[in-house]
């Protein structure tokens, strides 16, 4: 892969060397890169049951260890599989940061234009979000603080969202987009926070051949935040015919629904 200026140079020979030297029990397993749109980790498949994840911006901080602890704590509360860290690799001269080996999770990423069972998927996603909201752990870290997702007030996104809409003049109905944004901006929020994944986009979901949810990926940004942040699948993935069912299963009020729509609209 071609790294950005501030990213590590990661390729198959490097990953092979790291695995073979630190985890010789997996040295005979085939290794191949996984095509991913992610901006945080380079991912390689190791054999049929494992994957290797290397941060594109390596760090010697305990980020991977904290991720492992979070996943272990969350897994018992959730109705589908989530990643599990099988081993943590140490920094080397060639790669100056921690890295990890995960259990491979089977499934395919959904396409909004080719859902096999939209109603079943809506039910599964609502069950996941509901279970996530009900988590009660003594450690309640704030979710990703970025303005597009979780804790920042909607007004902090106002200027950038209006600018982005303006740049699309002639390509979309900017008047309708602004009206939608202003409606979301005016939606009240009482400050109640729950556990949110905060990034339930198609690239972080895995489905079975029957179109049902089998796993959810990438918990790096999860924590407590605005409940509206886990309504993203409504506009990213689910057809309009099942929106009401998804909303009813989660008992989403009008204000939360509008904030969710606005956060998706403002997302870069």
C-alpha positions as a printed NumPy array, in Angstrom:
array([[  0.   ,   0.   ,   0.   ],
       [  1.069,   3.576,  -0.585],
       [  1.336,   5.366,   2.756],
       [  0.572,   9.   ,   3.336],
       [  3.396,  11.231,   4.51 ],
       [  2.631,  10.569,   8.171],
       [  1.994,   6.833,   7.791],
       [  4.223,   3.828,   8.224],
       [  5.364,   1.879,   5.179],
       [  3.663,  -1.504,   5.57 ],
       [  3.925,  -4.379,   3.122],
       [  3.623,  -8.161,   3.095],
       [  7.344,  -8.891,   3.73 ],
       [  7.275,  -6.675,   6.822],
       [  4.161,  -8.33 ,   8.229],
       [  5.572, -11.77 ,   7.451],
       [  8.755, -10.932,   9.328],
       [  6.849,  -9.626,  12.347],
       [  4.588, -12.655,  12.581],
       [  7.343, -15.223,  12.019],
       [  9.725, -13.695,  14.551],
       [  7.225, -12.977,  17.323],
       [  4.659, -15.74 ,  16.835],
       [  6.468, -18.683,  15.235],
       [  3.436, -20.936,  15.803],
       [  1.777, -19.07 ,  12.925],
       [  4.849, -18.914,  10.669],
       [  3.521, -21.564,   8.275],
       [  0.163, -19.862,   7.716],
       [ -0.365, -18.042,   4.413],
       [ -0.506, -14.246,   4.571],
       [ -2.224, -11.843,   2.194],
       [ -3.329,  -8.196,   2.351],
       [ -7.   ,  -7.392,   2.8  ],
       [ -8.435,  -4.673,   0.6  ],
       [ -9.811,  -2.16 ,   3.085],
       [-11.01 ,   1.427,   2.952],
       [-10.02 ,   1.94 ,   6.573],
       [ -7.767,   4.858,   7.475],
       [ -6.535,   3.518,  10.815],
       [ -5.107,   0.033,  10.242],
       [ -3.502,  -2.062,   7.536],
       [ -5.127,  -5.508,   7.617],
       [ -3.714,  -8.842,   6.485],
       [ -5.39 , -12.225,   6.548],
       [ -3.344, -14.9  ,   8.284],
       [ -4.442, -18.403,   7.416],
       [ -8.206, -19.001,   7.471],
       [ -8.91 , -18.024,  11.062],
       [ -6.775, -14.96 ,  11.856],
       [ -6.033, -11.422,  10.733],
       [ -3.117,  -9.085,  11.441],
       [ -3.803,  -5.4  ,  12.117],
       [ -1.032,  -2.808,  12.051],
       [ -1.775,   0.843,  12.869],
       [ -0.955,   3.1  ,   9.944],
       [  0.375,   5.551,  12.526],
       [  2.36 ,   3.326,  14.907],
       [  2.464,   4.116,  18.605],
       [  4.197,   2.563,  21.57 ],
       [  1.267,   3.633,  23.77 ],
       [ -1.009,   0.906,  25.069],
       [ -3.697,   1.532,  22.429],
       [ -3.886,  -2.122,  21.379],
       [ -3.99 ,  -3.343,  24.976],
       [ -6.781,  -0.918,  25.796],
       [ -8.666,  -2.093,  22.705],
       [ -8.274,  -5.709,  23.814],
       [ -9.616,  -4.923,  27.282],
       [-12.569,  -3.02 ,  25.834],
       [-13.514,  -5.849,  23.465],
       [-13.334,  -8.445,  26.238],
       [-15.585,  -6.304,  28.439],
       [-18.17 ,  -5.6  ,  25.736],
       [-18.496,  -9.021,  24.081],
       [-20.746, -10.686,  26.713],
       [-23.383,  -7.964,  26.314],
       [-23.746,  -8.134,  22.525],
       [-25.926, -10.404,  20.351],
       [-23.423, -10.865,  17.487],
       [-19.712, -11.535,  17.217],
       [-17.192,  -8.726,  17.639],
       [-13.398,  -8.775,  17.127],
       [-11.191, -10.554,  19.625],
       [ -7.484,  -9.904,  20.046],
       [ -5.571, -13.189,  20.027],
       [ -2.093, -11.716,  20.464],
       [ -0.327,  -8.367,  20.724],
       [  2.914,  -7.802,  18.832],
       [  5.774,  -5.715,  20.173],
       [  7.432,  -2.738,  18.443],
       [ 10.581,  -3.358,  16.412],
       [ 13.037,  -1.221,  14.484],
       [ 11.113,  -2.049,  11.323],
       [  7.715,  -1.234,  12.853],
       [  7.905,   1.074,  15.887],
       [  4.506,   0.369,  17.394],
       [  2.257,  -2.276,  18.884],
       [  0.22 ,  -4.394,  16.485],
       [ -2.246,  -7.225,  16.929],
       [ -3.513, -10.559,  15.687],
       [ -7.295, -10.92 ,  15.669],
       [ -9.683, -13.79 ,  15.188],
       [-11.048, -13.658,  11.628],
       [-14.785, -13.006,  11.455],
       [-16.686, -14.505,   8.541],
       [-19.212, -12.578,   6.477],
       [-19.492,  -9.989,   3.738],
       [-19.952,  -6.235,   3.896],
       [-23.481,  -5.187,   2.92 ],
       [-24.404,  -3.084,  -0.075],
       [-27.522,  -0.919,   0.248],
       [-28.454,  -1.957,  -3.284],
       [-28.204,  -5.714,  -2.753],
       [-29.699,  -6.553,   0.647],
       [-31.074, -10.099,   0.761],
       [-33.275,  -9.56 ,   3.835],
       [-33.677,  -5.847,   4.616],
       [-36.32 ,  -6.397,   7.288],
       [-34.289,  -9.073,   9.037],
       [-31.187,  -6.882,   8.893],
       [-33.121,  -3.928,  10.34 ],
       [-34.24 ,  -6.173,  13.201],
       [-30.69 ,  -7.38 ,  13.814],
       [-29.22 ,  -3.878,  13.78 ],
       [-31.887,  -2.58 ,  16.146],
       [-31.176,  -5.479,  18.518],
       [-27.466,  -4.69 ,  18.444],
       [-27.981,  -0.984,  19.099],
       [-30.461,  -1.723,  21.88 ],
       [-28.046,  -4.16 ,  23.548],
       [-25.226,  -1.635,  23.236],
       [-27.315,   1.085,  24.85 ],
       [-28.086,  -1.169,  27.801],
       [-24.451,  -1.878,  28.659],
       [-23.626,  -0.921,  32.212],
       [-19.917,  -0.992,  32.951],
       [-18.041,   0.938,  35.631],
       [-15.615,   2.272,  33.027],
       [-17.559,   4.66 ,  30.787],
       [-15.027,   6.227,  28.428],
       [-16.242,   9.032,  26.203],
       [-16.757,   7.966,  22.625],
       [-14.788,   9.448,  19.762],
       [-14.863,  13.221,  20.348],
       [-14.907,  14.177,  16.672],
       [-17.717,  16.583,  15.856],
       [-19.295,  14.325,  13.248],
       [-20.166,  11.519,  15.559],
       [-20.69 ,  11.629,  19.235],
       [-20.228,  14.257,  21.882],
       [-19.833,  17.653,  20.265],
       [-23.046,  19.716,  20.047],
       [-24.696,  19.955,  16.668],
       [-24.015,  23.682,  16.494],
       [-20.275,  22.989,  16.361],
       [-20.866,  21.343,  12.964],
       [-22.954,  24.175,  11.566],
       [-20.335,  26.177,   9.687],
       [-18.56 ,  23.201,   8.11 ],
       [-21.845,  21.569,   7.101],
       [-23.159,  24.705,   5.448],
       [-19.865,  25.125,   3.613],
       [-19.978,  21.528,   2.383],
       [-23.551,  21.884,   1.177],
       [-22.641,  25.091,  -0.617],
       [-19.829,  23.34 ,  -2.465],
       [-22.393,  20.903,  -3.887],
       [-24.498,  23.613,  -5.49 ],
       [-25.582,  22.4  ,  -8.919],
       [-25.072,  18.755,  -7.97 ],
       [-27.795,  18.411,  -5.315],
       [-30.831,  20.355,  -4.163],
       [-28.901,  22.554,  -1.739],
       [-32.052,  24.311,  -0.56 ],
       [-33.556,  20.994,   0.569],
       [-30.269,  19.928,   2.151],
       [-30.026,  23.172,   4.131],
       [-33.637,  22.853,   5.27 ],
       [-32.949,  19.321,   6.448],
       [-29.808,  20.432,   8.273],
       [-31.549,  23.345,   9.971],
       [-34.331,  21.054,  11.155],
       [-31.759,  18.72 ,  12.689],
       [-29.807,  21.622,  14.156],
       [-32.926,  22.804,  15.983],
       [-33.685,  19.369,  17.461],
       [-33.283,  19.461,  21.254],
       [-30.9  ,  17.208,  23.18 ],
       [-31.139,  16.637,  26.924],
       [-27.523,  15.475,  27.209],
       [-28.355,  11.844,  28.021],
       [-25.48 ,   9.577,  27.029],
       [-25.452,   5.844,  26.37 ],
       [-22.913,   3.398,  24.993],
       [-22.623,   3.93 ,  21.236],
       [-20.528,   2.214,  18.604],
       [-20.533,   5.532,  16.674],
       [-19.502,   4.104,  13.291],
       [-22.16 ,   1.617,  12.155],
       [-21.383,   2.009,   8.462],
       [-21.438,  -0.852,   5.918],
       [-17.655,  -1.351,   6.103],
       [-17.999,  -2.208,   9.803],
       [-20.825,  -4.728,   9.39 ],
       [-20.643,  -8.372,   8.305],
       [-23.623, -10.323,   6.97 ],
       [-24.35 , -13.994,   6.376],
       [-25.335, -15.349,   2.969],
       [-28.936, -15.036,   4.167],
       [-28.453, -11.308,   4.722],
       [-28.487, -11.329,   8.523],
       [-26.033,  -9.523,  10.779],
       [-23.257, -11.836,  11.985],
       [-20.607,  -9.454,  13.297],
       [-19.771,  -5.806,  13.975],
       [-16.229,  -4.487,  13.546],
       [-14.053,  -1.548,  14.636],
       [-14.787,  -0.551,  18.214],
       [-11.951,   1.954,  18.429],
       [-14.299,   4.939,  18.594],
       [-16.992,   3.446,  20.816],
       [-17.896,   4.77 ,  24.249],
       [-20.661,   6.879,  25.745],
       [-22.273,   9.587,  23.658],
       [-25.443,  10.849,  21.992],
       [-27.853,   7.937,  21.232],
       [-28.457,   9.503,  17.808],
       [-24.978,   8.39 ,  16.741],
       [-26.049,   4.769,  16.305],
       [-28.887,   5.577,  13.915],
       [-26.446,   5.848,  11.011],
       [-27.563,   2.583,   9.296],
       [-30.967,   4.151,   8.608],
       [-29.462,   6.514,   6.046],
       [-26.317,   4.621,   5.083],
       [-27.808,   1.212,   4.463],
       [-31.473,   0.414,   5.14 ],
       [-34.212,   1.042,   2.545],
       [-36.98 ,   3.472,   3.466],
       [-39.475,   0.58 ,   3.662],
       [-37.949,  -0.63 ,   6.938],
       [-37.049,   2.709,   8.562],
       [-40.219,   2.793,  10.666],
       [-39.655,  -0.743,  11.92 ],
       [-36.051,  -0.013,  12.924],
       [-37.164,   3.177,  14.672],
       [-40.055,   1.497,  16.485],
       [-37.87 ,  -1.303,  17.834],
       [-35.557,   1.286,  19.406],
       [-38.376,   3.642,  20.451],
       [-36.596,   6.634,  18.906],
       [-38.193,  10.021,  19.611],
       [-38.441,  12.752,  16.982],
       [-35.551,  14.838,  18.307],
       [-33.113,  11.899,  18.394],
       [-34.182,  10.871,  14.899],
       [-33.514,  14.35 ,  13.562],
       [-30.126,  14.569,  15.286],
       [-29.152,  11.221,  13.793],
       [-30.124,  12.416,  10.32 ],
       [-28.19 ,  15.633,  10.823],
       [-25.015,  13.883,  12.014],
       [-25.085,  11.697,   8.907],
       [-25.623,  14.737,   6.682],
       [-22.703,  16.538,   8.307],
       [-20.353,  13.587,   8.109],
       [-17.383,  14.271,   5.786]])
